[in-house]
Amino acid sequence: MIRYALRCERGHEFESWFQSSSAYDSQHKRGLVTCPVCESTRVDKAIMAPRIARKGKSRPAPEPVSAPAEDASPASLVMAPQERELVAKLRELRDHVLKNADNVGKKFPDEARKMHYGDIEHRAIYGEATPEEASALIDEGVEVAPLPVLPGDRN
């Protein structure tokens, strides 16, 4: 997975995850990369700083956290109204998944594979997977998506 900083023709900046750089190129060429604010398809990569891991310090993956409906975190106070609306919709989506799907924890990759190959009945699940496990699932054609981590979740 790769994350790109993007900017539309109207100057809206946002980030998006892609399976690979070629997946971004393919989606961009087909007009599938759109601005979440104005829905423009005229989007280009923006300059981004590389993320460099510190030696000896690794951060565990964040756990999904349910936040109050009204996000009054400092991060939300500097957001544009459209960004606050997007965050609210993402929170609603995440909360729906957490409420209506089974948490299979670290068994997620195995359970997702079993469903994909028809070994077990399909059902809504969520759980944990390393980036390598998620990439392997995607390479096999298993449809997976990360639950969004939203402003205020890490505070």
N, C-alpha and C positions, 0 to 999 in steps of 0.2 A: 504494500500500500504506500502511496505517496500523497503528500498534502501540498497543494499549490495555493499561493496567495494569488487572487485574481482581481481584475478591475474591469468594469464595463465601460462602454463609451461615454456614459454620463458621470463617470468618476466614482461610482459605488465600489467599495472594496469589500471583498469577502474571501473566505477560504473554502476549499472543497477537497475531498479525498478521492483518489482514483486508484484503480488496481495497479496501474503502471503508467509511465510517461506515454507509451504508445496508446493506452486506453484513453488518456486525456486527448491526445492528438486525434484519434478516431472520433470521439464524441464531439470535439470542437469542430471538426470538419463537417460533421452531419448536423450541426446547429443544436446539439443537445445540451451544451453548457450554457446556462442562462443565469442572469443576475437575479438573486432572490428578492431584490427590492423593486426593480422596474421591469423584469423579465426580458431584458434585452439579450439577444444572442451574440451581440458584438462584444465579446469578452476576450481579454488577453491575460497572459500571466503577468503578475506584478513582481517587482524585485522583492526577494525575501531573504532574510538572514538565515544561515544554516543553523540547525539545532544540533549543538554539540553536547554529548553526554559528559558528565563529570566523571573522573576516574574514581572508582571504588564506591560510587553512590548511585544506586539504581532506584528508581521510583516504581512502586507497585502500580498496577493499573487501577484507576479510580473505580470505586464501587458506585453503582447507580444510587442517587440520592433523590428522594422526593422533596421538593422545595415547596414553600407556600405558594398559593396561586398568585399572590401579589409579590413580585420580586422587587424588594427594596434594597438589594445589595448595592454596594458602591459601583460595581460594574454596570448595573442596569441604569444608574443615574446618568451615565455619560453616553448612553445609547440613543440613537435617533428613534423616533416613534416606530418606524418600520422595523428596526432591529428588535425593539422590545416585543413587537407583535410576532415576529419570526421566532424569537426565543419562547414566547408563550405557546405558540403552536408546536414547537419542538418538545416543550415540556409536556404538553397535552398528549402528544404522540407517545413519548417515552412512558408516561404514567399509564396510558392505555395498555401498552405492551406489558408493563410490570404487573398490572391488575389482571390481565386476561391470558397470560402465557405462563407456562411452567418454567420455574428456575431449575435447570439441570446442572448448574454449577460447572465444575471442571469437566463434566462428561459431555459438554456441549458439542465438541467436534465429533465424537462418536455417535451421539444421538442424531445430529444433523445428517451425518453420512448414512446412517441406517434408514432414516426417512427418505433421503434422496434416492437410495437404491431399492426402496420398497420393502426393506426387511421389517420395518415396523410401521404402524399407522401414522399418517401425518397429523401433527398437532402444532400449536404455537408454542415455541420454546425460546428461552434466552439463557445465557450462561457466560462462562469464561472461556477464552481462547487466546493463546499467544498470537502475536503477529504472524509467526511462521505457520501456526495451525490455521489461522484465518486465510492466509495466502494459499495454502494447500487446498482448503475447501473450495475457494474460488477457482483455482486451477482445475478442480474436478467438476466444476459446473454447479456446485452446491450454492444456492442463493443465500447469502448472509449479509448482514449490515450491522455496524456498531450502533449501540444505543448512544444517543448524544450526551456529551458532558457539557453542561450549560453554565453560564456565569453564575457564580455563587455556590456551585456544587463543591468546589475545592476549599471553600473557606470554612 
